[in-house]
Amino acid sequence: MNASASSQRVEFQERARQALSDVSLQRAMAKARGGFVDHRRDAVDALPEFDAIRDAARDIKDHVLANLDGYLELYEQKVIENGGQVHWARDADEACRIVAKICQDAEAKTVTKGKSMVSEEIHLNPVLEAAGMTVVETDLGEYIVQLAGETPSHIIAPAVHKTREQITDLFHEHHSPLGYTDRVTQREALVNEARSVLRERFVAADVGITGANFLVAETGANVIVTNEGNGDLTSCLPRVHIVTAGIEKVIPSLDDLSVLLRVLARSATGQEFSAYTSLYSGPRRTDEMEGPEAYHVVLLDNGRSRLLGGQYQPMLRCIRCGACLNHCPVYGAIGGHAYGWVYSGPMGAVLTPLLNGFDQAMDLPNACTLNGRCKEVCPVRIPLSDLLLKHRLEQHDRRLNTLFGRFLLSAWAWLARRPRMYQGVMALPLWLMHRLGKRRGVLSRLPGLGGWTDSRDFPIPARRSFLRQWHSRKARS
């Protein structure tokens, strides 16, 4: 294992330890954990055909990925016909240069941003700020983490890791110089204060930057789905509108959009539909009273095309709903920042090594229990737990994991191929753990398993292995 991979492993483990001991983070994650899950379940239960729609959504995305070049060319053609411009970015640096030049050509002083995971992926804000521009996040969650000097912790709820008390402190610190001297603590009051502050930013903006949930090839429209309306204000009020999106966001038609929208909100927030679903197809026409004078779309590759045709191609189906994060026990315990990049949870554990390299995300594929819940809830049926297992196999084949880890895995594999010996060797620790934990039903300490028992108890195993119980019952029947 190289030095970079070793460093990344230490960093992840340290971030995870810090997250587990962060009282405020644990309080915030505990409050958020159940809501997303319960709301999704209720929304899915209310739609009997949900699984059939998931199948259709998966098929749409697979069809697009098999014909991606054609749909991207059609999308570009339609955007140009609508009066817009399309820019192609091979990597993050090129994307930042393109966006910065558009802003500079527009002599932009203030840039407002709707939520855009691609802009987070390419680290756009520091580039624009270094060019002398004021960048203002307008999604409430993104605005909160911007004030805190942090990155989003969740792809649909960027500030899910913040408690209300922490948000109160941030607003009081940053808004007091603007005349908002009262220390507000209630949810509605906090939202109203942020709305008042951001209203002036919307009006002053020269350029607005948004992401895109989908790009519709047949019309050249970009689709943004929000619950706040900030995306519309960011798209319509400034003189220039820039859309940043990954190349995998393109879909064939409006009919396909209707299918994907039916699974997106239900999977993300448990709503039938989000409050705002807006389609933008270009700059303001001569007979229109509002809209930007110029419209640009920056399409980002940044490693995505490498996944086409390979075993990890299903990851490009992802519609960034966050369902896998909401149902992941690891994400629920440590939050998003422990993952070290913009994408977290199961989808981030798969995607980050693919886009950044294994040496930059060494431990992420191993931060998973392989319980399969992420695979079960994914609205486009990405086999996330299977892909994480493929990552682990690739790490082992490339000898990227530790020498001790490879030894333990090889020893287990050798033993597992010899069932009788395996049963004999496992009988003693099973018996011993059963005896030690019999009184309480759990074990609070286990040698070599402090990573588990430091934060939770270990349930005692059955006195006899499953195979021995199976043979015993079979013999009696």
N, C-alpha and C positions, 0 to 999 in steps of 0.2 A: 504494500500500500504506500502510495507516494505521500510526500509531506503535506501537500495541499489537502488530500483526502483526510489525513490524520487531523489536520487543523480544523477542517469542517466538522468532523465527528465531535471533537472536543467542544466546539462552539455550539453545536446543536444540543449536546447533552447539558452544557452549562445553561443555555437558554431555557431548556425544559425544566431543569432544577429550579431556576429562578422563578419560572411561571408557577410551579407547584407551591412555592413558598410565598407567593405574592397574594396577600390577603384580599386586597381590593380586586385583583383580577379574578380570583376564585369566587368572590361574591358576585361580580358582574356576569361571569360565565354560568354560574348556578341559576341566576335569574333568567338568562336567555335560553338555557338548554331546553326546557320543556315546551316553551311557546311555539317555536318553529315546528317541532315534531308533532305536537298536538294539532296545530292548525293544518299542517299538511295532511295528516291522517283524516281529519274531518272533511277536508276538501276532496280528497280522493274517494272516500266512502260515499260522498254525495254524487259521484260520477261513475256509474257502473261500467261504462266503456273506457275507463281511464287506461287500462292495460292495452287495449286495442289501439288507442291513440298513441301511446308510447311506442308501440310497434311501428305505427305509421311515421312517427317522428324519427325513429331510428333509421327507417328505410329512406326517408328524405335526405337525411344527412349522409348516409352511405352513398346514395346516388350522386349527390353533389361532389363528394370526395373522389368518386370514380371519374368524374367529368369536370374537375375543378377548373382546369385551364379555360374550357369553353364558357363556363358560367362567369368567370372573372372577366373575360373579354367582352361578353355580352353586357355585364354590369358597367364596365368602363364605357362602352359605346353609348349606353343609355344616359349615363351621367353627363357625358359630353353633349349629347343631344339636348339635355335639359339645361345646358349652360354652365355646368360645373367642370372641374378639373380633377383628374385622378393622378396620384403620385404613388410610385412603387418603391418601397423601402426594403432592402435586403436584410438589414439588421437595425438594432436600436440606434446606433450612431447616425446612420443615414436618415432614419425617421426623425430624429431630433433636429438634424440639420435642415430637413425639408420644412418642418413646422416652424422652426426659428426664422427661416428666410421668409416664409409667408407673412409671419408677424412683423418682421422688420420692414418688408416691402409695404405693409399697411401702416407703417409708422405707429405701431401699437404701443401704448403706454400701460394699459390695463387689459388683462386677459382673464376672462371668467371661464371656468371649466365645469361641465357636468361630469358625472361619474364616468370614468374611463379606465378600465383595468389595463388597457394597452398603454396609456400614458404613464401609469405606474410602472408597468413592465419596462419601459424604455427610460425611466427616470427623467421625464420631460421637464418638470417644474424647475429643477436647479439650472437647466440649460437656459430656459427663458429668463429666469431671474438674473443669471449671469450676464445676459444681454441687456439688462436694465429695465425689464418689464416687471410689473406687479401682477402676480398670479393669484387668483382667488378661487378656491374650491367652493362650489355652490350647493352641492349635495350636503345635507346637514351632517351626516356622518363623516364625510370627507373634510368638511369645514372644521369639525371638532378635532380630527387627528392632525389637520394642518396647524391649527392653533397649538396643539401639543408637540409639534415637531416630530410626529410619528408617521408611520405608514399604515394603511388599512390592515385590520386584523381579520377581516371577513370580506368575501367578494360582493355580498349584497348588504351587509351591515358593517360598514368600516369601523364604527366606534363601539362595537358590541362589547369590547373589553373595558369600557369606561363605565364607572358608576355615575349616578346622577350628581353625587357630591363632587366628584372630580370635574364634571362638566360645569357645574356651578363655579368652581374655583377658576377654571379656564376662562369662562365668559367674564367673570368679575375682573380678572387680570387684564384681559385684552380689550374689553368694551368700556371700562371705566374712563380711559382717556377720550373716548368718543361721546361721553356724556351720560352713559348708562351706569349710574353710580349705585343703584339699588342692587342688592345681592339676591337674585331670584333663584328659587329652588324648585318650584313646581314645573312639571313637564311642559304644560301649555305656555307658561311664562317664558321658559327657556327657548321654546320654538319661536314665540313671538319676537323675542329679543333678537334672535339670529335672523329672522325674516326682515326686521327693521334695518339691521346693519347691512344685510346683503342687498337690500333693495337699491341702495345707492350704488353698489358695485355693478349691478346689472345695467343700470342706466349709463354708467361711466365707461363700460367696457368697449374696447375697439374691436376685439376678436373674441369669439366664443369657441371653445373646444369641447366636443362631446365624444363619447364612444358610440358604439352601435351594437344593439342586441342582434340585429340581423341586417343584411344587405340584400335587397330584392332585385334579382337580375333582370326580370322582365320590364321593370319600370325605372330602375336606377335609384330607387328610394333607399334611404337608411332609416331604420326603425329603432326608436329608443323607448324603453319601457321604464316608467318611474312611478313613484307614489307622491312626489312632491311638486312636480311642475317646473322644477329648476331647469330641467333639460330643455323645455320649450323656451324659457326666457333666455337661456344661453344660446339657443339656436337662432332665435328671431331678432333679438334686440341689437347685437353688435353688427358692425359693417361687414365683418368677415366671419364665416362659419367654417370651422375645420372639423372633419370627422376622422377619428383615428380608429382603425379596426384591423383585426387579424384577417388574413386571407380566407380562413375557414368560415367566416361569418356569412358568406354569400349563400343564398338559397334561391331556388328557381323562380317561384311565383308567389303572388298574393294568396292563392289557395294553400300553398305550403306554409305560408306565414300563419294562416288561421289555425293550422294543426299545431304548430310549434308554440303559439301563444297559449293554447289550451293546456299544455303541460308545464309551461314556464312558471306562471304565477302560482299555480297550485303547488309546484315543487319548491318554489322559493319561499313564499310567505304564507301559503295556504289560502290565497285569494282565488276567486274564479278568474278575475283579470285584475291587473294593476290599475291604479287610478288614472294613469295617463299612458296611452299608447299612441305615439306620434310618428308620422312618416314625413320625411323631408326629401325632396327630389332635386333641389338646386337652388340657385339664387332667386331673389325676388323678380317677378315678371313685371312688365311695364304697367299692367293693369292691377297690380297688387299693392296694397298700402303698407305692408310690413314684410320683413324678411331681410336677409343679408344681401349686400351688393355683390359679394363674391362667395363662392362655395367650393371647398376643396375636400377631397377624400384622400387620406394617406393609408394605403394598404400595406400592412407589415407582414413580412415572412418570419424573420428572426428564428429560423430553425424549423418552422412548421412544415415546409415542403420536404424536409428530410424524412418525415414520418409517413408520407404518402406511400402506399404499397407495401408497408412493412407491418410487423406484428403489433406496433403501437399506433397504427392509424386510427383505431376506434377512439383514441383520446381526442382527436380532432372533431368528434361529434359534440363535445362539451358546449353547453349553452350557458354556462356560468350561473346556474341557479342557486348553488350553495347547498343543495340538499345533502350532498355527501358530507359536507362539513357539519351540518346540523345534527346528523345521526352518528357521527364518529366519536367514540369514547375518548380517543386520544386527543383529538382537537378540543373536545369539551373540557378536557383536563388542563391543557396547556395554552389554548388560544392560538391565534395565527402567527404572532411575531416569533414564536419559537422556531417556526419553519424557515425563517431567514430570508424569505423573498416574498414577492407580491401574491403568489398563489400558495395556499395552505391546505391543510386537511388532506383527504385522500387524493383529490384531483391534483393538488399541488405536489404531493409526494410522488405522483406519477409524472407530472408534466415538468417539474423543475429539473430533474436529472436529464430529461430529454432535450430541453432547451439550453440548459447551462452546463451540462456535463456531469458525470458521476462524481468527479473530483470536487465539484462545487456543491454537491448535495448528497454526501456520502451516506448519511444515516436515515434520510427521509423514507426510503422504501422499507426500512426496518421499524419505523415508528408506526406500526400497524399490528393489530391483533389478528388480522385476516378473518374477522368474524363475518365479512361479506355483506354487512348492512348497507354500505355505500353502493355496492353493486345492485342490491335489491331496490333501492329508492331512486336510482338515477333515471331521469325522465327519458333519456335517449339510450338507455340500456348499455352504458359503457361498463365492461367487466373490470371495474377498478381493482378489486382484490386480486383478480387473475393477473392483471398487468403489474401490480406490485410484486407478486410472486415471480413474474418474469424478470423484474429488476433484480430481485435477490439472486436468482439463478445466474443472471449475467454478471453480477458482482462476484459471485463465487467462481464462475468460469474465468473471469479476468483477474482473479486473485486480488480483488480490491478490498475484501474484508480482512480482518486481523488474522494473524497466524493462529492465535488461540481459538478464534471463532471457527476457522477452517478445520482445526484439529477436532473440536467438539462435534462439528457437523459430520466430519468423516468418521469419527468414532461411532456416532449414533447410526449412520448409514450402514456401517459394517455390522453393528449389533442387530439392526432391524432386519437384515437379510438372514439372520439365524434365529427364527422364532422361538425355539426351545430355550436357547441361551438368553434371549431377550427377556422371556418370561421369568426365568430364574434370577437374572440380575435385577429386574425391576421389583421382584417380590419383597426384598428386604426394605428398600426405601418406602414402598407403599405401606408396609406393615408398621414401620417406625413412625412415619408421619401420622398414620391413623392413631397410634398409641399416644403420641405426644399431644395431638389436638383433640382427643376424644372428649375431654370434659367440656370445652367451649365450642367445638365444631369447626374451629378455625385455628390457623397458626399465625402468630404475630411476628415471628422471626424465622427465617430459613437461611442457612449458610449459603452464600453465593447468589441469593435471590433478593438482596436488599432493595434492588430497583423496584420490586413488586411490594415487598412487605413494609417498606418505609412509608408508603402512602395508603396501603390497604391490607386487609387480612387475606391470608391464603386459605381457601376452603380445603378442609382435609379430603383426600381422595377416599374412594371406597377401599375397604380392606383388601379386596381381591380385584385384580384387573378385569376389564370388560371381557376379554377373551376367556379367562378362567370361569367367570360367571356364565358366559354363553355355553361353554362346554358342559358345565355342571347342570344347567337347566335342560340342555339337549339330552343329556344322559338320563335325566329323570322322566322325560316325556315319552 
